Amino acid sequence: MTGPDPHATASRPCAEAALPLLGSPDPWPGYAALLARPGLHYEQAEHTYYAARHSDVHQGLRHPDLAVGFPFRATRQLFGPTAIDLDAPRHRPARQQVSWFTTRHMPTWNQTAVIPVIDDLIERAATDTPLDVIKTFAQPLPTRVICHILGLPDHEWPWIWKQLRPVIGHIADQRTGMQAALASRDILADRLRHAVRTGVPHGSLLQRLCANAPPDSAVDRTADPIRTALLLLAAGTETTAAAIGNLLWCLQHHPHTWDEVANGTIPAEAAVTESLRLHPPLHSTVRFARRDLTLGDTAIPKGARVQLLLAAANRDPARIGASPSWNPHRSAQAHHAFGGGPHACVGAQLALTELQFLLTALTQRFELAGPTHPASRFRAGPFHYPTELPVRLIPRTTPA
């Protein structure tokens, strides 16, 4: 005699002929449509379940039977098994290798990397004409910071950013650019290996990662320290660059918030948090069902691919109320900009620090002249931010 079917009362997924505009430069109408429907959406062409509601995404990020590990996942193919795509019990020791951005470590990184880079970028910023804040702040800040933290020369950041483009491109769209991504990965791995062999600064993260490794394996391009450093290079640049671009886009369209941060009406943290909720840098993350399960009220079969729509969940009316629009005064609400559960972003504290310190420094030094013209377009895909954003910053005669 068999027991009751645990999925007998679960609803079938909501299926449509085509998924509405997800992954496009303007996915928001599609997210709103999914949030208005019951259950999960099943996309037959992609053999994928899409979770949009906050409760479903929250549960999915923590569900023990929704795995991150998958042999053909882009990050696994590029970096080998790392904390980003290992499940328990292998996940915990792997995560410890990249847990260098807790509150215990942040004062060191702030003083040696974050604050000096922000000060230098602001000093270099031209203010007589509109400047593209994507190229001026969003791209160099996280790249230079992670270079400082790893122990790589600061002047190499443009080269590193360029080498990462094929890697990030393949992660964003696994259907394209595999060979170019592998080639760039190998070039970056060789650069890291050379840095270790010729000596990196004492106390740098690359030195710490290699400190306890056997001398031969520490400089092998496939060794754990090199793979971990590669992961940190990729993860520590793109999402933070996207978050900076989105934050400045929000403030360009809501200049009163800039003034509120400058005069202390609201803390920089409030504006950063609202920007991350409304325009997160990463819009989705994928999981795989290890067995038959139920997510929310939808039955999901073993082996199914489940896309958790972080950006949609952040705007769920059931969580935040009827209006998802910009409101940095709203009561603090948990958002999924950094994922959640055991695979929550290990660099979240570093990213938050970069965002908050940058915003504080900018509002103290400059007035925002208002929009020059809208962002030309937003990048399509899981990483979502403006490709360019001209802003005019006017130096304050007296610091705020």
N, C-alpha and C positions, 0 to 999 in steps of 0.2 A: 504494500500500500504506500503510495507516495503522499508527501505532505502538500500543503497548499502552495500554489504558485505565488511567489512573493511579488510578481509583477501583474497579478490578475486585475488589480484595481488601478494600475497606472494607465494614464492616458496615452494615446498614440501621439506622435509628434505632429505638429502643424506643418504640413508640406505645401509648398507652392511650386509653380513652374520654374521660377527663377528667384534667386536671392536678390532683394532690391538694393543695388548700388553699394554693397559692402565691399571694402577694399578700394573704393574710389576716392578721389580727392574730397568729395562731399558725401560721406557715408551717413550723415545724421538723419536724413529722412528714412533711410533703411533701418537704422536702429530704432527710431520712433515707431515704425511699423511693426517691428518684432516685439517691442515692449507692449504694444496694444493687443497682442495675440496671446492665447493661453499656451502653456507648455513650451517646449523647445521646437525650433524649426529644423526640419530635415531637408537637406539639399541633395537630391538624388544624384545629380551630375557629379558632385564631389564626394558623395558617400560620407557626409559630415553632418553632425548635429550641432546646431548653434544655440548657445545659451545666452540670453540677453538680460533677463531679470536679475536684479541684485541678489535676491535670495538664492537663485540657481547658480550664479557665478560664485557666490560666497561658498556655497556647499561644494561646488565642483573643485575649487582650489584646495579644498581640504579633504576631499573624498579619498579614503584609502585605496579604493579600487579604480581610481582614475590615475593612470601612470603618466610620467613624463618620458620614461625611457622608451625609445623606439630606434631600431638600428639605422633607419634611413632618415632620421631627423637631421636637419642641416647642421646644427651645432655639433652633433655626434660625428658626422662625417668630416667636419672641419677641424675640430679640436680633440676628437676622441672622447672617451667617457669623462665627464666633469660633473661638478655639482649641479649644473643646470639641467642635466638629463639623466641623472641617476636616481633610482628609487631606493627606499629603505630595503635592507639595512646598509647598503653601500653609500647612501646619500650623506649620512651624518659625517663620517670621516672626510669625505670629499668637500663638504661644505666648510669644515673647519679650516681647510687650506685657503679659503677665500674670505674668511670672516675677519677681515682686517679693518673694518670700518664701523666698529661699535663706538659707543660714547667714550670708551677707554682710550681708543686710538685717535679719535678725531682731533683733540687739541694739538697733537703733533702734526697731523696732516694740514690742519688749518694754518698753523704758523709757518710751516715750511713750504706749503704748496698753494693752498686756496687763496689766502690773503695776498701774498706777493704777486700771484698771477693776476688777480682782479685789479690790484693797484696799478700794475703795469699796463693792463689793457685799457683802463680808464685814462691813464696819462697819454696813451698813444691815440686815443679816439679823436678823430677830427670832428669839430663841432660847428664849423662854419657853413657846412652844407649837410643835407640829409645823408645819413650813413646807413648801410645795410647791417643791421644788428645781428643777422645770421652769420655773416662773415667776420664781423667785428668782435662779437662776444660768444655767440652760441657754438661755433665750431672751435675756436681756439681755447676757450676756457676749460672745458672738460678734457680736451686732448693734452693741453699743457699740464694740467693738474695731474693726470694719470702718468704722464712722462716723469714729472717730479717725484711722484710717489714710487714709481718703479725704479727710478734711478737712471733714466735715460736723459740725454741732453735736451734742454728746452728748445734749442733751435731746430731740432728734428721734427717738431710737431706737424708742420705742413706735409712733410714727406709721409709721416705715419698716418695722418688723416687720409691722404691720397691712397696709400696702400690698403687701408681698411675699406675703401669704397667697394671693391669686388666682393669682399667678405660679407659686408653688411647687405649688399645687394642680393647675394645668394640666400642669406638668412631670411630676408624679407620676401623673396620669391624663389622657392627652391627649384622651380622649373627652369631657371635661367642661370647662366654664369658659373657653372660648377668648376670648370677648368681654370678660369680666371681667378676664382676665389681660392682654389688650392694653390695656385702659383703665388698669389699675394700672401697667403698664409705662410708658405715656405720662406719667402723673402723676410717676413717679419720674424719668423722663428729663428732664422739665421742671424738676424740683427740682435735678437735677445741673447742668443748663444754667444755671439761675439762680445756682447756687453759683459756677460758673466766671466768669460775667459780673460778679458782685459781689465776687469775690475769695475764694480759699481760702488757707489757711495755706501759706506757703512750706515746701517739703519734704514736703507732703502728697502722697499718691499721685495724687489728681485733678490737682493742679498739675503733677506730673511727667508724667502722661499727656498733658496738653495743652500742655506746654512747647514741643514741637517741631511742633505742628500749626498750620496757618494759622489766623489769628484767627477767620475766619468759620466754618470747619469745626469748630473746637474746641468751639463752643457749639451746633452743630446736633445735634438729638436723634438723628439717624441717623449721626453721625460716629463714627469708631472709638473715640476716647477715652470718649465717653458710653456706647457699647455695651459697651466693656470694663468700665467702672465698674458698669454694670447687672449684668453677668455676675458680677463680684466681690461685689456686694451679695447676689445670690441664692446663689451658691456658697459664700460665706464665712459664711453664717448658718445655713442649714437643716441641713447635714450636721454642722456642729460642735455646734449645739444638740442634735441627735440623739445625737451621740457623748457629750456631757456627761450627758444624761439616762440613757443606757445605762450609762455608767461608774458613776453614783451608784446606779442600780438594782442593778448587780452588787455594789457594796460594801454596800448595804443588806441584801442576801441573804448576804453573806460578810463580816460585820463584823470578823472576825479579820484580814482583809487591811488594813482601815483602821488597826488597831493596829500591824500590821507596817510599814506605810509611816510611821506616826508615830514609831516607835522606831528606824527605820532598818534593820530586818531585810531589807526589800526596798526598792528605789528606786521612786519614783512611776511611773517609766517602765515598770516591769514590770507594775504593775496596769493602767496605761493600755493597754499592748500586748495584754494578755490580754483586756481588755474589748473592744477593737477587733476581736480575732479572734473572740471568742465572740458578741458582739452588735454587728456593724458598723452604722454609721448608714445606709449605702446598701446595699441587698441585691442589686441587679442593675444591669447596664448592657447596652446593646444594641449590636449590630454588624450589618452587612449584607454578604453575600457578593458580592464584585465579579466572581467567576468560580467555576466548579466547584472545589471544594476538599475536603480531608479534614481534619476536626478530631478528633484522637485516632484512633479507628477507625471514625468515622462519615462517610459521604459526604454532602456538603451541596451542593445545586445553586446555580448563579448566581442572585442576586436574593433568596435566602432571608434571613429575619430570624433572628438568633441572639441569644438572651438568655443572658448569662453571669452565673450565679448566684454572686456573690461570697460571700454568707453561707454557702451550702452548701459551697463550696470550702474555707472556713476551718474546717469541721468534718469534712473528709474523713478517715476513719480511715487511709487509705493514706498520708496526709501527717503526721498528728499522733498516730497510735496509736489504740487501741481506744476510749479515753474522751475525748469532746470537752468534758467538764465543766470548770468553773472551776479553774484551776491557774496562778497567777501565778509559780510557781516552775519551770514547765516551761522547757526550753531554748528559746532564741529561735528562732522559726519565722517565715518570711516569711508574711504574711497579705495579703489583697486588700482590706482596708478602704478603701484609697485607690486601688483599681484597680491598674494596672501598665502597663508598656510605654510607648510614646511619649505616651499620653494619661493617664498617671498624674496624680493630683490635684496641681495646681501649688501649692495652699495647704496641702499636708499638713504642712509644717513649722510653719506658723502654728497649725493645729489642734492638733498635738501639744504645742506650747508652751502653748497655752491650757489644755489638759487637764492637763498635768503641773504647771503653776504653780498651777492651781486646787486640784488634789488636795493638793499639798504645803501650801498655805496653809490649807486646811480641816482637814487632819489635825493640823497644828501648833497650831491655835487651838481645835479642838473635839474632844470625844469623840462617838462615834456611839451614840445610845441604843438602836439596833436598830430593826427594822421597826415602823412604826405600823400600817399595813395595806398589803396589796399594791397595786401600781399598778392603777388601775381597768381599763385596757386599753392595748394597744399600737396605734399607728397602723398601718393596713393600707397596703400598697403598697411602693414601693421605698425610701422613707424610713421607718425603723422605730425607734420609741422610745416610751416611755410618755407618755400624754397628761397625766398628773399623777402626782406621786410625793411623798407626804407623808413627811418625815423630821424627826426631832428631833435637833438638835445642841446639846450641852451645853458651854458654855465651859470650857476647862481652867483650873484655878486656877494651874497653872504650865505655861507653854508646853512642848510636847514637844521 
